[in-house]
Amino acid sequence: MFEVFPQPRHLNLHDGCFTFDKQVFLRVPASFSNQGFLELCGEWWHHFTAGQSSLCVMRTNRLSHTACITTDANLSFAEADAGEDEYTVCCLSDGIIMGYQEDIGLIHAFFTVLQTLGVYHRSTRDFSVPCYDIADRPSLAFRGVHICVFMGDSYEFLRKAVRMCALMKYTHVFLEFWGSLRLDFLRASGWDGGLTKQQVADLVKEGMALGLEFVPFFNHFGHASQSRFRAGKHVYLDQAPDMEELFEQGGWTWNIHHPETYEIHAQIRKELCELMPGKYFHIGCDEVYARDDRVDPMDKKDNDDFINYINRCCDEVVKLGRRPIVWADMFLNGHHYPWPYCSNVSYRCLDTDRNLDRLHKDAILVDWQYNIAGDKTATVDYLIQHRDPSTMMLAPWHTFDNIDGRCSLAKQHGMMGMIDTTWDLLRKEFTSVIYAACASWEETNAYEKLRTNETIKSYAMQNMRKVMPSGGNFASAGFFDHEIDTILGTTG
């Protein structure tokens, strides 16, 4: 038996099996537009068959929304009907038939098929796949992963992460560079030794071929140091100390009152958009550690400056042909939503009703909550009084209850989707990314029975070995290039 992540909506096993060995053929409609994906199919098939089988891609005019995998190059099947599903898969004794509506459906069908292939039989030197039929579609349309790219993250590590996200059928990958990418317009925007723009462009190209859309992320208020808080580094001020007036005291928060701040942000948005084609831009705006008890939290000018700056940036994002995405914590009064809720830590700009009502109409608001499960709904209940739920998303972090609760609420309220945040934990394991993929795709989380780190982690390792084999190299194997965790803790 096999495990498919996320678990399909409908899966039935039947008698018989599809047996293949050294060579199979993938027949794809001539109308299928993602040539980059087809160029990768052979590599992925080779990896998922332990290097023992090759796949030859063939275009055909006889099919329109159906692809098939056979051992006979001349064998074809009738058109499949995906109906209301994103894709269907039918494994028969003489081949595998994949029906789909849009191109992404075929990509996801192929990723499902790869996970059903099973192991190589050393005695018979072949593979035997049980006959089955699958019908599948996601419960949330937008399923994103937020990846923080830190100094020391290798290009190889990021390729693994992106490939795993594609296999798990995510739709979007958010890339936030923590000083790890130097932009052309400002040397102080990145450290020496980070990623190159060409590496990012190559990463995006491959991810798009695998069905992912990339969302550039740059934080316009907090996290201005682009460094772990406890590390004490500051990508701008350590390299250009004369820029200090562009930040609030301490350097963690941008000084939005300085005219040069806006110009720098505009240049960053423009350059990141050129690197990552797509429909969205995340402007951040979370964790603004700029508390000043001398400022009245209801002060009209302070509140106006805050929301006007966000809206001005949103206007410019829209002019770039994108929709702005904004974290919601600055719109949540910490007096009303204390711990365990995540809310406005600055205790400034607390005229939240008015700020929410004034927020740019095209902005997508994302309520990130990390310490609660689905039974705590107060922030969602408040935010949907001011914003259409279909223009909102929810964001969990790494615990199973938190992920289940956020995804369940997003489905319940008909929200746009979910963004799984990973922060530093992606370098330690891939568990939450797999679990969130299941919770956001499936109507009910079928893998709740597997809710142990060890179980999910073992499946993650199994798939990691196949999406990007190490070639027997220790440093290239697994999630990261060392065994003993010397990374700073998860806070800050």
VOGU-3710 file (C-alpha; in Angstrom, 3 decimals, decimal comma):
1> mfevfpqprh> 0,000/0,000/0,000  1,140/3,565/-0,625  0,645/6,927/1,098  -0,125/9,988/-1,014  0,384/13,445/0,465  -2,013/15,210/0,520  -4,482/12,317/0,590  -6,840/12,390/-2,409  -10,531/13,120/-1,906  -11,483/9,769/-3,424
11> lnlhdgcftf> -9,210/6,697/-3,616  -10,299/3,139/-4,375  -8,002/0,147/-4,844  -8,852/-2,586/-7,355  -7,579/-6,058/-8,259  -4,591/-6,255/-10,551  -1,514/-4,113/-11,023  0,384/-2,095/-13,598  3,861/-3,553/-14,043  6,734/-1,736/-15,732
21> dkqvflrvpa> 10,495/-1,840/-15,810  13,120/0,076/-17,762  11,018/2,229/-20,080  7,600/3,908/-20,038  5,962/6,513/-22,260  4,019/9,613/-21,196  1,570/10,816/-23,862  0,527/14,445/-23,291  -1,900/16,630/-25,273  -0,236/18,971/-27,736
31> sfsnqgflel> -2,209/21,792/-26,076  -0,451/21,364/-22,717  1,411/24,663/-22,301  3,965/24,095/-19,517  6,965/22,880/-21,504  9,240/23,363/-18,496  7,274/20,763/-16,560  7,517/18,219/-19,384  11,279/18,728/-19,485  11,443/17,789/-15,785
41> cgewwhhfta> 9,100/14,781/-15,932  11,809/12,358/-17,047  14,142/13,417/-14,242  11,448/13,081/-11,560  10,309/9,696/-12,869  13,920/8,464/-12,844  14,340/9,642/-9,244  11,078/8,078/-8,014  12,010/4,752/-9,619  15,411/4,446/-7,914
51> gqsslcvmrt> 17,128/5,259/-11,188  15,843/2,008/-12,724  13,253/3,351/-15,191  13,156/6,120/-17,765  10,174/8,084/-19,086  9,817/9,348/-22,630  7,423/12,280/-23,159  5,368/12,264/-26,366  2,978/14,960/-27,600  -0,305/13,926/-29,196
61> nrlshtacit> -3,184/15,689/-30,964  -5,560/12,850/-30,127  -6,041/13,939/-26,504  -7,119/17,305/-25,079  -7,373/16,992/-21,269  -5,977/13,525/-20,739  -2,455/12,114/-20,409  -1,416/8,487/-20,078  1,595/6,452/-18,999  2,141/3,117/-20,748
71> tdanlsfaea> 4,854/0,608/-21,561  3,707/0,565/-25,202  4,490/3,729/-27,166  1,564/3,063/-29,501  -1,075/2,411/-26,835  -3,484/5,237/-26,088  -6,714/5,640/-24,130  -10,009/7,447/-24,581  -10,450/10,968/-23,209  -10,981/11,057/-19,438
81> dagedeytvc> -13,479/13,400/-17,799  -12,266/15,104/-14,617  -15,776/16,426/-13,935  -15,744/18,821/-10,972  -12,355/17,601/-9,783  -8,987/19,180/-10,503  -7,678/15,836/-11,725  -8,428/12,129/-11,851  -6,071/9,149/-12,057  -7,026/5,636/-13,113
91> clsdgiimgy> -4,354/2,961/-12,842  -5,137/-0,088/-14,992  -3,124/-3,173/-15,763  -1,997/-1,690/-19,099  -1,329/1,892/-18,041  -2,161/4,970/-15,995  -4,718/7,536/-17,245  -4,708/11,107/-15,911  -7,642/13,427/-16,591  -7,486/17,138/-15,786
101> qediglihaf> -9,206/20,481/-16,366  -6,331/22,986/-16,303  -2,611/22,385/-16,810  -1,985/22,481/-13,055  -4,285/19,474/-12,738  -1,968/17,339/-14,844  1,044/18,479/-12,804  -0,699/17,496/-9,565  -1,921/14,219/-11,078  1,663/13,344/-12,031
111> ftvlqtlgvy> 2,885/14,130/-8,495  0,188/11,826/-7,132  1,213/9,049/-9,531  4,856/9,350/-8,473  3,877/8,682/-4,848  2,001/5,502/-5,846  4,879/3,838/-7,698  6,197/1,999/-4,668  9,580/0,323/-4,395  11,816/-1,374/-6,935
121> hrstrdfsvp> 11,610/-5,173/-6,769  15,197/-6,338/-6,843  14,311/-9,970/-7,603  12,101/-9,274/-10,648  13,739/-5,960/-11,548  10,467/-4,136/-12,023  7,725/-2,105/-10,330  4,139/-3,234/-9,640  1,582/-0,512/-8,945  -1,790/-1,652/-7,511
131> cydiadrpsl> -4,732/-0,725/-9,734  -6,687/2,219/-8,334  -8,847/5,181/-9,227  -8,467/8,649/-7,758  -10,574/11,809/-7,996  -9,165/14,857/-6,288  -9,533/18,579/-5,750  -8,336/21,037/-3,069  -10,557/22,451/-0,335  -8,621/25,764/-0,222
141> afrgvhicvf> -7,650/27,409/-3,500  -4,632/29,368/-2,199  -2,125/27,200/-0,318  1,091/29,071/0,383  4,399/28,490/2,164  6,403/31,392/3,597  10,133/30,638/3,358  12,610/32,905/5,118  15,922/32,763/3,270  18,719/33,208/5,819
151> mgdsyeflrk> 22,435/33,656/5,346  23,914/30,186/5,106  20,930/28,730/3,272  22,382/27,075/0,216  20,880/27,142/-3,238  20,671/23,346/-3,034  18,655/23,531/0,211  16,197/25,991/-1,325  15,756/23,819/-4,421  14,859/20,907/-2,141
161> avrmcalmky> 12,359/23,036/-0,255  10,732/24,321/-3,442  10,564/20,841/-4,965  8,951/19,460/-1,820  6,403/22,283/-1,833  5,541/21,430/-5,433  5,177/17,723/-4,644  2,844/18,636/-1,759  0,694/20,593/-4,252  1,150/24,044/-2,750
171> thvflefwgs> 0,181/26,885/-5,060  2,459/29,693/-3,835  5,904/30,111/-2,286  6,693/33,380/-0,469  10,391/34,244/-0,463  11,608/36,649/2,230  15,338/37,378/2,088  16,898/38,083/5,474  19,912/39,952/4,164  20,639/36,950/1,942
181> lrldflrasg> 20,093/38,678/-1,418  21,933/41,844/-2,403  19,844/43,986/-4,737  21,441/46,061/-7,463  20,277/49,475/-6,333  21,717/49,320/-2,790  24,805/47,419/-1,659  23,670/47,441/1,984  20,515/45,468/1,082  22,410/42,189/1,419
191> wdggltkqqv> 25,493/40,653/2,974  28,523/39,381/1,111  28,219/35,678/0,414  24,455/35,490/-0,011  22,488/34,180/-2,958  22,943/35,706/-6,381  20,053/37,106/-8,392  20,747/34,474/-11,040  20,303/31,703/-8,469  16,969/33,187/-7,404
201> adlvkegmal> 15,894/33,501/-11,043  16,815/29,848/-11,657  14,948/28,769/-8,519  11,838/30,662/-9,610  12,018/29,260/-13,142  12,158/25,681/-11,895  9,415/26,258/-9,326  7,115/27,766/-11,948  7,703/24,748/-14,170  6,534/22,611/-11,230
211> glefvpffnh> 3,287/24,561/-10,906  4,253/27,099/-8,231  3,818/30,868/-8,246  6,350/32,891/-6,263  5,405/35,853/-4,091  8,128/38,385/-3,251  8,063/39,368/0,416  9,627/42,459/1,946  8,753/43,704/5,420  7,856/47,406/5,396
221> fghasqsrfr> 7,712/47,994/9,196  9,189/45,467/11,625  12,016/43,011/10,908  13,894/45,905/9,295  17,253/44,504/10,440  16,642/41,423/8,260  18,286/39,367/10,972  17,171/37,137/13,805  16,307/39,527/16,644  18,550/37,792/19,165
231> agkhvyldqa> 21,501/37,659/16,747  22,018/41,431/16,994  22,960/41,876/13,333  21,543/44,533/11,007  22,056/44,159/7,268  21,800/47,906/6,632  23,342/49,515/9,733  26,263/47,110/10,036  27,249/48,005/6,464  26,009/51,602/6,238
241> pdmeelfeqg> 25,743/53,145/9,734  24,913/56,515/8,177  21,443/55,126/7,343  20,431/55,079/11,026  17,888/57,883/10,672  15,861/55,645/8,361  14,972/53,423/11,337  13,217/53,799/14,660  15,454/53,675/17,729  17,053/50,251/18,019
251> gwtwnihhpe> 16,868/49,621/14,282  14,203/46,910/14,261  11,486/49,091/12,721  11,608/51,289/9,623  11,120/55,031/10,126  8,210/55,589/7,747  8,323/59,355/8,299  11,645/59,674/6,482  11,111/60,311/2,745  14,082/58,147/1,764
261> tyeihaqirk> 12,458/55,132/3,444  9,631/55,134/0,947  12,016/55,450/-1,997  14,088/52,494/-0,762  10,964/50,394/-0,311  9,759/51,296/-3,805  13,099/50,248/-5,342  13,066/46,964/-3,413  9,532/46,157/-4,576  10,407/46,902/-8,184
271> elcelmpgky> 13,554/44,767/-8,207  11,938/41,816/-6,433  8,964/41,883/-8,808  11,347/41,700/-11,752  12,827/38,525/-10,227  9,493/36,868/-9,441  6,652/37,142/-11,968  3,225/36,785/-10,403  0,038/38,321/-9,069  0,977/39,251/-5,493
281> fhigcdevya> 3,458/41,125/-3,277  3,648/40,684/0,500  4,554/43,935/2,279  4,736/42,344/5,740  4,002/44,991/8,416  4,205/42,659/11,429  5,981/42,744/14,801  6,556/46,493/14,955  8,688/46,868/18,083  8,324/50,639/18,269
291> rddrvdpmdk> 6,612/51,078/21,608  6,612/54,598/23,007  4,426/55,140/26,080  4,586/58,889/25,477  2,445/58,417/22,354  -1,303/58,131/22,782  -2,259/54,865/21,010  -5,368/56,614/19,706  -3,433/59,651/18,462  -4,993/60,567/15,138
301> kdnddfinyi> -1,757/61,600/13,422  0,102/58,447/14,503  -2,761/56,255/13,283  -3,112/58,220/10,045  0,616/58,023/9,329  0,478/54,252/9,823  -2,485/53,488/7,581  -1,557/56,129/4,992  1,892/54,590/4,562  0,434/51,116/4,116
311> nrccdevvkl> -2,112/52,379/1,610  0,511/54,338/-0,310  2,624/51,205/-0,625  -0,451/49,189/-1,604  -1,216/51,722/-4,335  2,257/51,237/-5,779  1,949/47,446/-5,590  -1,298/47,663/-7,565  0,447/49,836/-10,170  2,963/46,998/-10,560
321> grrpivwadm> 0,039/44,775/-11,561  -0,159/42,915/-8,253  -2,328/42,564/-5,180  -0,747/43,578/-1,859  -0,717/41,138/1,058  -0,478/42,472/4,635  -0,046/40,772/8,019  -2,947/41,575/10,364  -1,324/41,878/13,806  -1,003/45,687/13,694
331> flnghhypwp> -4,798/45,805/13,320  -5,368/43,780/16,513  -5,420/45,610/19,831  -3,378/43,640/22,349  -5,631/44,810/25,189  -8,564/43,118/23,452  -6,625/40,085/22,204  -3,967/39,260/24,813  -1,805/36,159/24,892  -2,174/33,511/23,520
341> ycsnvsyrcl> -3,279/35,692/20,594  -0,647/37,464/18,479  -1,481/41,167/18,205  -0,031/44,679/17,929  3,130/44,572/20,065  3,873/48,276/19,654  0,689/49,365/21,503  0,599/52,271/19,084  -1,898/52,926/16,282  -4,707/51,213/18,184
351> dtdrnldrlh> -7,585/52,930/16,396  -8,020/49,535/14,791  -11,660/49,827/13,690  -10,919/52,953/11,721  -7,597/51,638/10,390  -9,223/48,432/9,170  -12,037/50,299/7,481  -9,512/52,547/5,745  -7,187/49,720/4,644  -6,676/49,597/0,869
361> kdailvdwqy> -9,557/47,809/-0,842  -7,232/45,509/-2,785  -5,193/44,442/0,243  -5,317/40,786/1,294  -5,215/40,621/5,091  -3,534/37,624/6,746  -4,193/36,803/10,402  -1,179/34,889/11,683  -1,790/33,147/14,987  0,711/30,619/16,326
371> niagdktatv> -0,376/29,745/19,872  -4,012/28,746/19,419  -6,099/25,965/17,908  -9,409/26,163/16,087  -11,450/26,732/19,245  -10,104/30,287/19,648  -11,740/32,416/16,956  -11,819/35,914/18,451  -9,432/37,594/15,986  -11,134/36,005/12,992
381> dyliqhrdps> -14,562/36,998/14,328  -13,346/40,586/14,666  -11,544/40,897/11,339  -14,407/39,526/9,224  -16,621/42,301/10,607  -14,413/44,715/8,651  -13,141/42,692/5,696  -14,729/40,277/3,234  -13,501/36,783/4,269  -12,797/35,962/0,612
391> tmmlapwhtf> -10,057/38,644/0,710  -8,458/37,182/3,847  -6,139/34,308/4,677  -4,993/32,633/7,880  -1,449/31,609/8,759  -0,339/28,880/11,188  3,155/27,916/12,231  4,411/24,484/13,255  2,120/22,722/15,751  -0,505/20,307/14,487
401> dnidgrcsla> -3,398/21,783/16,501  -2,515/25,258/15,265  -2,366/24,123/11,629  -5,617/22,169/11,860  -7,402/25,066/13,557  -6,291/27,724/11,088  -7,117/25,608/8,029  -10,490/24,601/9,435  -11,449/28,234/10,103  -10,341/29,299/6,632
411> kqhgmmgmid> -12,604/26,666/5,082  -15,482/27,451/7,423  -15,486/31,147/6,507  -14,841/30,691/2,791  -11,507/32,483/2,992  -9,054/32,880/0,143  -6,638/30,372/1,638  -3,768/29,637/4,010  -0,069/30,514/4,318  2,081/28,054/6,270
421> ttwdllrkef> 4,897/30,005/7,931  8,156/28,191/8,624  10,610/30,830/9,953  13,733/29,028/11,154  12,201/25,565/11,600  12,481/24,573/7,940  16,164/23,958/8,582  15,350/21,365/11,242  12,546/19,386/9,659  9,882/19,516/6,989
431> tsviyaacas> 7,079/18,125/9,142  4,801/21,152/9,390  5,022/21,883/5,658  3,741/18,401/4,826  1,079/18,482/7,526  -0,162/21,939/6,452  -0,295/20,781/2,835  -2,641/17,991/3,893  -4,777/20,170/6,181  -5,248/22,835/3,498
441> weetnayekl> -5,872/20,469/0,574  -8,143/17,896/2,191  -11,732/18,589/3,258  -10,949/16,840/6,543  -7,383/16,040/7,517  -7,062/12,355/6,715  -3,547/12,277/8,150  -4,608/13,352/11,621  -4,026/9,694/12,581  -0,341/10,198/11,697
451> rtnetiksya> 0,106/13,146/14,025  3,546/12,374/15,336  6,685/14,193/14,276  8,440/10,879/13,759  5,813/9,485/11,372  5,458/12,591/9,217  9,204/13,145/9,299  9,875/9,647/7,952  7,568/10,259/4,984  9,257/13,619/4,451
461> mqnmrkvmps> 12,676/11,945/4,345  11,379/9,337/1,911  10,131/11,976/-0,521  13,129/14,260/-0,016  15,431/11,493/-1,185  13,415/11,264/-4,391  12,664/14,879/-5,308  16,382/15,650/-5,156  18,663/12,654/-4,573  21,905/13,252/-2,715
471> ggnfasagff> 24,013/11,012/-4,934  25,392/9,446/-1,773  26,893/12,736/-0,576  26,449/13,293/3,180  26,240/17,073/2,990  23,601/16,897/0,245  21,410/14,338/2,017  18,367/15,148/4,126  16,974/18,497/5,178  20,191/20,287/6,039
481> dheidtilgt> 23,919/19,748/5,831  24,661/18,913/9,489  23,336/16,503/12,111  23,754/18,438/15,346  21,536/21,519/15,648  23,631/24,565/16,479  21,052/27,092/15,239  19,692/29,663/17,684  16,296/28,864/19,221  12,947/29,529/17,617
491> tg> 12,151/32,865/19,260  13,219/36,175/17,747
//
